[in-house]
Amino acid sequence: MLASMEAVRRLMDLRHRGRAEDLPEVLAAAAPLLDAEAAIVLLVDYGQLALHPLRGTRVDTATVLAVEDTLAGRAFTTAQQQWLDEGDGGALWLPLLHGAERLGVLEFRVKAYPPAATRHDLEVIAALVAELIASRRFYGDAVEHTRRRLPMQLAAEIIWNQLPPLTFAVDGTIVTAVLEPCYEVGGDAFDYAANGDVLHVALFDTVGHGISASALTTLTLNTYRNARRSGLSLADTCRSIDKWIRSQYPGLFVTALLAELDMPTGTYRRISAGHPAELFLRDGRALPQLPTPNTLPLGLGHMIARPPRVIEQQLEPGDTLVLYTDGVTEARDASGALFGVERLSDFLLNALDEGIPAPETMRRLIQAIVSYEDGELRDDATAAMLQWRRH
């Protein structure tokens, strides 16, 4: 226990000094204190395809591991530890979780499978490492250099720097999202915030591509946050965004779903501003879609006199809502056939039936869409899953 506490102390020292890229060296020095020959941070890339050694790791101590078909990948996708017995020792992989956000895995090289007390200590170390990565990542570019496997376009850089973590969970309710193409996305975005009993969720699809689209998306995201933080109602938030888009980008528009979930009761309220209806899934079946649209796309609201209409739906525990942009359903295969709403619904229902965690379902969904379009999307594809459990 004293040796483990010394390892914790050395890691805690990084809270007040050092960068993310200093973490590998500190872990390497702390590994013997944990009865390990090595301790290696592996972060998932933006495409969520492989786990890569954090920049600063000695090249001879770690390798890149695929998310698919590896035990390290299984630790990432299931958020559960995985063990590989190699005869004269083995490898233990623990998930790196910042809240519900999956960052990667922590690999321990050990001489034998650790006893329960030691595994508990290693889980504490993994939790601390995840917190350090999350807090230290903004003081240097080591995490970004590790996660990027292709050059990121400026439009995508602008969007990614404004998004919240892909996954968030509170009191049994979870929201998780994906964006693709991750290195080129510019017109799609999502946001959420949990304030008291209310979970706010929004999905945006901006007209156009590239820098001009990302600039409009930036205005939309920040106007949404300003309205939300000012305590505006859902309808007034919609009007505020509409006003600012029309003022700054006349003639352009953004489709959106703006939603609020009262987490204690399951009351779901939303406005569809020219956006596709979310999928509504319950007990292994798709329920009828909620009415859509309820108002014109943001930026075009002045064309009608009536105010935005708020749709209210009472959820049941276990209900799942999936918000998506048209880049998901309008993906086309080589023959030109659309991915479509029915295929999307079937994919999600199958995943729910298999008990696949929500973040992993979203990861698999985006990979399925990329594969459907033979590896190259014609449009941004963004989706967010919201699951409600009574707390």
N, C-alpha and C positions, 0 to 999 in steps of 0.2 A: 504493500500500500504506500509506504514512504517513497519508494522508487517511482511509482505512478504519479504521486503528488509532485515530485520533482519534475517529471515530464510535463505535467500541467503548468507548473510555475514557469518553466522555460517558454512554453507556448503563450502563456498569459503575458509575458514580457513584450510580445509582439503587438499587444493592444496599443502600447504607447510609443512604440518605435518600430521601424522596419516596414517592409512592403510585402505584398503577396509573394513576390519572388524570393523573399528570404525564408519563407516557410519550409521549402524542401530541405535546406541545410539544418534548420532547427529540428525538424522531424528526424533527419538522419542521425543527429547527435542524441536525440531523445529515445530512439528505437531500442537500444540496449536496456534502458530503464524499464521498458515494457516487455522484456524478454523476447524481443523481435530482432531479426537481423537487418530488417529494412522496413521503413514506413513511407509509402509513396502516394502522393495525391494524383488522381487521374480525373480530369474534368471532361465533361461531355462537350462536343462541338456544337455549333449553332444548328447544324442539321440533325442533331441527336442520332448520329450514326456510329460514332466511335468515342472511346475514352482515351484522353491524351495526357501524358505526364505534364504537370504544371511547370511552366518555364522556370528554370533554375534547378531542376532535377538533373542529377548526373545521368548522362545518356546510357551508361552501362548498367544502370540499376532498374530501368523500367522500359516497357514497350507499349505501343499503342494497341488497345484491345477493342474489338468490335462490340457494339451493343448487342447485336444479334449473335446467338450461338456461342456465347462465352459465359462463364460463371460470373466474371466481373460485370458483364452486361446484365445478367440476371439480377445481381445485387442492385444495379441501377434501376431496372424496370420494375422490380417488385418491392424495392425499398427494404429488403431483408438480407441479412448477412449470408455469404456463400463461402464454402470451404472446399479447397482442392488438396487432396492428400497426394503428395509426390514421393512417398516412401521414406526418404530421409529428411522429411520436413514438408512444408506445404505453404499455401497462400490463403489468407483470409481476407475477404473483401467486405467492407462495411459501407453502406450508403452514406453519402454526404448530403444531408438535408438541412436547408436553411428554412425553418418553418416546414411548409409542405413542398417547397421548391427543391427540385432535384438538381444538384450541382455536379455530381459525379460519384466517385467511390474513393475510399481510402484503403490501400492495399498494404497488408502486413505480411512480411515473409518471416515465418516462425519455424522452429524445429519440430514442434508437435502441436496438435489441436489444443488451443488454450482451455483451461478449466473455466467454469461458469464465472467465477469471481474475476478472473483476468479478462474474460470477454466483456464483462460489464465495464471494467476500466477502459477497455479499448473503445467501447461505444461512447463513453464520456469523451475520450480523446477525439473521436470522429465528430461528435457534436461541436466540440470546441474548434476543431479545424474548420468546419463549415462556417461557423460564426466569424472566424478570422478571415476567411476568404471573402465573405460577404462584406465585411467592414473595411478590409485592406484593399479591395479591388479598385477603389477609386483614387488611390494614391500612386498608381502606376498602371502600366498597360500589360502586365504579365498575364493576367487572366484573359484579357482580350486576345493577346497573341496566341495563347494556348487554344482558345475556343475557335478561332478563325482558321479555316482550312482553305479559304479562297479570299481574294481581295474583296472588301465590302464596298459597294457603291455608296457615294455620298448620301443619296436619298435614304438608303437603308440605315446608314450611320445616324442620320437625324432622327429617324423613327425609333430605332432600338434604344437610343439614349433617353427617350421619353416614356418608354413603356414600363409598367410595373412588372414584378416577377411573373413568370408564366403561370405559377400555381399558388393559390392561397386557400387556407382552410381555417374555419372558426366554428366551434361548437357543432361539429358534424356537418356543416355546410361547406362545400368546396366549389371553387371556380378555377378552371384551368384552360389555357389557350395555346394556340399554335399559329405561326405565321410562316408563309412560304411564298416565293423563294426568299430564304432568310438573308441572302447577301444582296438582294436587289429590291426587296419590298419597299414601296414608297407611298402607296395610296391607301393601304389598310392600316387599322390600328384598333386597339381595345384598351379599356381601362376599367378599374374597379376600385372600390373603397368600402371598408366596413366601418360604419359610424353608429355607435350604440347598437340598437336592434336592427338597423337597416344595412343591407348590402346593396351598394350601387354598382351596376354593371352596364357597360356601354360598348357597342361595336360600331365602327365607322368604315365606310368605303367611299373614298374620295375619287371624284372624276379625274381622269388623266393619269400620267405616270411621271416618274423621275422627280427632279428637284421641285418643279412647280406643284406636283401633287403632294410632296412631303411638306412644303410650306403651308399649303392649305390644311393638311392634316394637323400640323403643328398648331395652327390657329384654332382648329376645331377641338383638339384635345384640351388645350389650355383654357378655352372658353368654357368647355364642359366642366373642368375642375373648378374654375372660378365661380361658376353658377352654383355648383354643388356645395362648395365651401362657403358661399354666401347664404346658404339655406334656402335657395329658390326651389319651388315645387318642380315636379317633372315637366309640366306644361310650360312653366316659365323658363326652365332650363332650355327646353327646345326652342322657345322663342328667342332667347338670348343668343344662342349659337346661330340661329337663322339670321338674326339681325347683323351680327358681326361678319358672317360670311358674305352677306349681301353688300355690306359696307366696304369690305376690303377686297373682295374678289367678285365683283358684279358679273353675273352670267354663269358663274361656276356653282357647283352644288356638291353635297355630300349626302349619301344615304346612311341611315343610322337606325339602330335599335337602342333606346334609352330605357333602362329598367331599374326597378327597385324591388327588393325582396325583404319583407318583414320576417326576420329569421325565427322569432318565437312562434309566429302563427302560420307561416307559409303563404301569406298573401303576396302575390306577385302582380306588380303593376308595370305597364310599359307603354311606350309610344314607338310606333314604326314610322319613320320618316322616309317613305319610299323604299323601304328595305324588305327583303324576303322575310317571311315569317319564320320564327324559330321552330325547330322540331320539339314536340312535346311528347315525351316518352314515359309510360307508366306500366308496370307489371308485364313487361315483355311485349308491349304493343305500342304503336304510334297513335296518339289521340289526334282528333281534328286540330288543324292549325288555328292559332288565334287570328282574329281579323287583322288584315294588313292590306295596304298601308292605312295609317290613321291620320296622316298629314303628308304634305309634299316633302320632297328631299330638302334638307337644310340649305338655305340660300334661296329657295324658291317659294317660301311660305307667303310672301306678299301677293302671290297670284290667287289666293283664296281668302275669303273673309273669315271663315269659321276658325276657331282656335284648335290646337292639336287635341285629339281625342285620346284619353288615357284608357287602356283596356286593363281590366282587373281579372285575375284568375286565382282561385284558391287551389294551392298545391296540396298533395298528400305526401306523407313521409316516403322518401325514396324516389320521388319524381325527378326526372332529368329534363333539362331544357338545353338545347344546343343552338347557339346563335352562329351564323355563318355568313360570309360574303359570297357573292355569286361566282367568284373564282373557284369555289369548291364544287358547286353543282354544275357549272358550265365547263368544267374540264372535259376534254375530248380525247378519245382514243384515236388510233391510226385511221379508223373508218369514219371518224367524225361523230360517233355516238357520244352523247353527253353522259357524264357521270350521274347526274340527276339526283332528285330528292329521294326517290325510292331506293336507289342504291346506297345513298348516304344513310337513310333510315335503317336499312337492313344491316349495314356495317355496324352501326352503333348498337342496335338491338342485340346482335350476335356478341359484341364485346361485353355488353352488360350481362348477358346470359352466362358468359364464361367467367364473370367476376373479375374482369381486368380492371385495375385501378384507373380512375379518370385521367390522370396525366399520361399514363401509358396508352390509353385508348386514343387520346388526341395525337400522340406521337405516331402511333400506327396509322391513324387516319390520314395524316399528312403524307406519310410514306406511300400509302395506297394511292393517293391522288397523284403524287409525283410519278409513280410507276404507271398509272393509268395514262398519263400524258407522255409516257416514254422518256421520263427524266427531265423534261423542260416545260414548265408551266407557261401558258400564254397570258395569264393574268395573276395578280396577287390572290392568294387563297388564305383566308383567315377563319378560324372557328374558335368558339369558346363554349365550354360545357359547364353548366351550373347544376349541381345536385343538392337537393335539400333534405336534411334530416332534422327532425324536431329535437331541440336540446332541452 
